[in-house]
Amino acid sequence: MTRQKSTTNILLLLICLLGSACGNYSETKETNSAENIAERFQTILEAMYEAHPESIGIVAHVESPPNGISWSGSAGYSSKAGAKLLPDEPVLIASSIKTYIAAAILRLQEQGKLSIQDSISKYLTQKTSNLFKTDGYDFDAISIGHLLSHTSGIQDYTNEAYIDFIDKNKKYRWTRDEQLERTVAVGDPLGKPQDLFSYADANYLLCTEIIEQVTQQPFYEALRALLKYEQLGFNNTWFPTLETKPDSTKELAHQYWSEKGWDSYDIDPSFDLYGGGGIATTAKELAQFSHHLFTHQIIEDQHILSLLSTAVKTRDGKNNGYGLGLSIGKTKGFVRYGHGGFWGSQVLYFPKLNTSISVFVLEKGVKNQVIKNTIDKLVSEWSAQLYLEETVMAEGYRLYKAKNTQSTLVLYPGGGTTAKEIKEEFDIVNLANANGISVVLMNFNRHLWIDEATTKRLAVELEGLYEAHGLNPEDTYMGGMSIGGNVALTLSDYLYESQRRIQPKGVFIVDSPIDLFALYQSSQKDLSNPNLDEARLAEPQWIVNYFEEAFGKDSLLANISKVSPFTQERKTNSILNLKQSKLRFYTEPDSLWYQENRQTDFESTNASAIQQVAQDLKSDDWDKFELIETTNKGYRANGERNPHSWSIVDGNELIEWIKE
């Protein structure tokens, strides 16, 4: 619970206080089966198309040979007036080509023909070098690696004026030289190499020229040999208008940008053909290329291959989320590497799953949402197939039991939320299962604190849950969001004190109100603030009334310190038994956000109290304690910025903490 929340959340909390179902009287089990995984994938696509018919058509492929899967599916139509879309219909993958270009350059390095540390002046034609020199570029200072990572400082030609020109001249036949000339005409260098990350197709046009100079072949022919097209069976991959479509390959599906009235069939491909984009292929071959690439079938040298997925660093200190020709990020908690494209393509490789997934959406206007949602669902389904033994849905909890489970993670929700919201807001279940960790998401959400009787009951219920489902009580971790963090602390302390079978090896909280008296004081402060409206005052008024009724106004401090994990006013610590456990406090101290969105000062936030307690714990030699403060990590699942969110916890890093 934040010290500042919406009236809606207050009402939800009140409903819980008045009688939320938090028992575990009945349950349903669903055992994961390997049968019909293809049908489940297809169901995902069809449901996505039904929800977004404006996407025209959707194609996806899941490639994971070690796990026995190579599946393609489709839903929708191949054009606005066409037949049903087939899974093997190719499309223009646009910027998804950048991983191909980067891989080709690294193959040349593997062959000893260049190094990405080399200056590009060594390889580019004199014509190109002279062109950029007139605009102040120093090609001796720019390396091939700078081009591949978009850190060269080179401007891009694909601006609004470029799109407007294409809109009016759809059949115009571009050359690479013209596009490089536009790059120079757009403006001066953005900075020195490595100063900043700035995505620019021009970088990759220069890379294809380098490939041609080194191989003495047209770049599109060189790619065939460097990337082992024939050896790996890429029989449906080509550069339209530069190469002839393979005889056995179906015609291109139509791709649209309806906002502009664009149909890919009406536009000369040369506007995006020379390395920034250009390749046409099927979803299957795109995913297979990705999987072959990351499993050493194209680049065999491990060090050289690792350069692709090493995040670039720039002097501005920003996290750019980009390597060489690919983006670096996470989906459902899993690290992934890949690239998307202008029209609506994306391919991602997931190392933990040893799987590549590609998705095409035929309408550019909805590509981001549809591609993300499709991949999210495919990853969830596939990771569950690989690592989830069974799901148990009970009134009091949800259990996601991992195959070959070794540890168990128990999570408590914030006020007014349930296990359902934990799963929606925190991408941890699939990732934990993939690491042999079962996850229990609790529905207990009724209290800002728990008294002794409630604590004992929760301990007994948790032990019963472990016994019923064969979980190992000796390897447990526990955490909670907001007031759920207070529950996790108090319950874990009791489990140690009473020598119960379950004694958590690690406990963590996520922006919890660990000092309840400080919460009471900040609520009083809010009530005296004349600038807060009635809606904003609803929560602090409720907190003050509730605390005074529960603890007695005259003896509030003495009584509240008995149940609050910490009380700075009295310097009391109610979880002393956890000194022997690993302990983490997560918080995001964004004072500006709280000031602008909650009209409160930083001293009235949970983060402030957490900082003060953390300082005391460190002074008292709590050697296993960590304070983890984040910046701009707090976002709700709907994209809303809020530092009081599960997302401030890095799931991968949490898993490593559990596995230490």
URWO-V735796 format. One record per backbone hydrogen bond with DSSP energy under -0.5 kcal/mol. CO is the residue of the C=O (numbers start at 1). NH is the residue of the N-H. Records with the same first field share a line. If there is no record, write none. Layout:
CO->NH + NH
//
This chain:
6->10
7->11
8->12
9->13
10->14
11->15
12->16
13->17
14->18
16->19 + 20
20->22
26->395
28->393
30->391
34->37
36->40
37->41
38->42
39->43
40->44
41->45
42->46
43->47
44->48
45->49
46->50
47->51
48->52
50->53
52->55
53->56
55->57 + 362
56->77
57->362
58->75
59->360
60->73
61->358
62->64 + 71
63->356
64->67 + 69
65->68
69->64
71->62
73->60
75->58
76->85
78->254
79->82
83->78
86->89
87->283
90->253
91->93 + 281
93->96
94->97
95->98
96->99
97->100 + 101
98->102
99->103
100->104
101->105
102->106
103->107
104->108
105->109
106->110
107->111
108->113 + 114
109->112
115->118
116->145
118->144
119->122
120->123 + 124
125->129
126->130
127->131
128->132
129->133
130->134
132->135 + 137
133->136
135->189
137->139
138->141 + 142
139->120 + 121
141->143
142->120
143->147
144->148
145->149
146->151 + 152
147->150
148->325
150->198
151->194
153->190 + 191
157->159
159->163
160->164
161->165
162->166
163->167
164->168
165->169
169->172
170->268
172->174
175->179
176->180
177->181
178->182
179->183
180->184
181->185
182->186
183->187
192->195
194->315
195->316
196->198
200->203 + 204
201->204 + 205
202->206
203->207
204->208
205->209
206->210
207->211
208->212
209->213
210->214
211->215
212->216
218->221 + 222
219->223
220->224
221->225
222->226
223->227
224->229
225->228
228->232
229->233 + 234
230->233
233->235
234->237
238->240 + 280
239->242 + 243
243->241
246->249
255->264
256->364
257->260 + 261 + 262
262->257
263->266
264->267
268->271
269->272
270->273
277->275
278->240
279->93 + 94
280->238
281->91
282->286
283->287
284->288
285->289
286->290
287->291
288->292
289->293
290->294
291->295
292->295 + 297 + 298
293->296
298->300
301->305
302->306
303->307
304->307 + 308
305->308 + 309
307->310
308->324
309->311
312->320
314->317
318->320
321->328
322->312
323->325
326->323
327->338
329->336
331->334
334->331
336->329
337->349
338->327
339->347
341->345
344->361
345->341
346->359
347->339
348->357
349->337 + 351
350->354 + 355
355->350
356->63
357->348
358->61
359->346
360->59
362->256 + 364
363->366
364->367
366->370
367->371
368->372
369->373
370->374
371->375
372->376
373->377
374->378
375->379
376->380
377->381
378->382
379->383
380->384
381->385
382->386
383->387
384->388
387->389 + 403
389->32
390->401
391->30 + 393
392->394 + 399
393->28
396->443
397->394
398->441
399->392 + 401
400->402 + 439
401->389 + 390
402->405
407->438
408->410 + 477
409->440
410->479
411->442
412->481
414->417
418->422
419->423
420->424
421->425
422->426
425->427
426->428 + 429
428->432
429->433
430->434
431->435
432->435 + 437
433->436
436->406 + 407 + 438
438->409
439->400 + 441
440->411 + 442
441->398
443->445
445->416
451->455
452->456
453->457
454->458
455->459
456->460
457->461
458->462
459->463
460->464
461->465
462->466
463->467
464->468
465->469
466->470 + 471
467->470
471->473
472->475
473->503
475->408
476->505 + 506
477->410
478->508
479->412
480->510
481->484
482->485 + 486
483->487
484->488
485->489
486->490
487->491
488->492
489->493
490->494
491->495
492->496
493->497
494->498
495->500
496->499
501->503
505->582
506->478
507->584
508->480
509->511 + 586
510->482
512->514
514->516 + 566
515->519
516->520
517->521
518->522
519->523
520->524
521->525
522->526
523->527
524->528
525->528
526->529
528->530
529->532
533->537
534->538
535->538
536->540
537->541
538->542
539->543
540->544
541->545
542->546
543->547
544->548
545->549
546->550
547->551
548->552
553->556
555->559
556->560
557->561
559->562 + 563
560->563 + 564
565->574
566->516
567->570 + 571 + 572
572->567
575->578
576->579
577->580
578->581
582->507
583->626
584->509 + 586
585->628
586->511
587->630
588->590
589->591
590->594
591->595
592->596
593->597
594->598 + 600
595->599
601->604
602->605 + 608
605->609
606->610
607->611
608->612
609->613
610->614
611->615
612->616
613->617
614->618
615->619
616->620
617->622
618->621
621->623
622->625
624->583
626->585 + 628
627->629
628->587
633->635
634->642
636->639
640->636
643->645
645->648
646->649
648->650
649->651
650->654
651->655
652->656
653->657
654->658
655->659
656->660
657->660
//
